[in-house]
Amino acid sequence: MNTLFLRDIQLQAIIGVYDWERLQPQSLLLDLDLTLPNKQAGLTDDLANAVNYADLVERLRAFAEKSERRLIEALAEDLAGFILQEYAVEKVHLRLTKQGILPKVGAVGIEIVRSR
């Protein structure tokens, strides 16, 4: 198995439980580790056998922008489910972070692992 990783993907989403959090989109950071079912991309050097990560990032950004979840946990579940449904990956290890939301706290977030 191979693992494709993407770090510090910048997303925008309406997220939060307080009214002031829901007035405008907030910045989020997403880290992904995607376990691939085989090594065909490396053997064939063919994008058709790989996860097109440019496409993945674009689609995740669009997905997050349409989302209006209250909890970061719920958005993380949605994102993981989307990836598993739309891409040929066996496992998603996802870390979603909200920065600067609490005084004197650099970031809050959730880390989940989901499989087929």
Secondary structure, 3 states (H helix, E strand, C coil): CEEEEEEEEEEEEEECCCHHHHCCCEEEEEEEEEEECCCHHHHHCCHHHCCCHHHHHHHHHHHHHHCEECCHHHHHHHHHHHHHHHCCCCEEEEEEEEEEEECCEEEEEEEEEEEC
